[in-house]
Amino acid sequence: MGTLCGSYNVGVGQTFETITDAMMALDNNTGTCPVTFLLTDEEYLNEMYLPFAINSYPWSSATKSITIKPAPGVTPNLIAYTGYAIFWLHGAAYVTIDGSNTEGGTDRSFDN
C-alpha cells in the first residue's frame, strides 16, 4: 500500500488515466494529507464503473479530505445512464465534489 497526498490530474496521459483509476487509488492507498483529483479531459465516456464508489476510508478526516473537481478551464462531461448517480458516497466522509473549474469559484463547470 502506498500513500496519496496533494493534487493529481485525471485524464489521458495524466497521473491517473481515468476516474476509475483514481477511485482505485483511493481504495488501495492511504491519504497522508488532502487529496484532490483534477479532471483534465473534456469527456469521460469509457469508464469501467458507474457510479464511482467513494468508500469510507479510515485515514480520511478534516485535514485529510478528498476533493474531485474540474481542472482549471476544463468543463468535463461525465456520462452516466439516465437515472443513475455518477458518484456514490458509500459511507464516505470528508469528500467534496466541487463543480467549479476555478480556484474558490462558485460556477458549475461539470457538463452533464
Secondary structure as GFF3:
##gff-version 3
##sequence-region A 1 112
A	DSSP	beta_strand	2	10	.	.	.	ID=ss1
A	DSSP	alpha_helix	19	28	.	.	.	ID=ss2
A	DSSP	beta_strand	29	39	.	.	.	ID=ss3
A	DSSP	beta_strand	43	44	.	.	.	ID=ss4
A	DSSP	beta_strand	52	55	.	.	.	ID=ss5
A	DSSP	beta_strand	66	70	.	.	.	ID=ss6
A	DSSP	beta_strand	77	78	.	.	.	ID=ss7
A	DSSP	beta_strand	87	90	.	.	.	ID=ss8
A	DSSP	beta_strand	95	97	.	.	.	ID=ss9
###
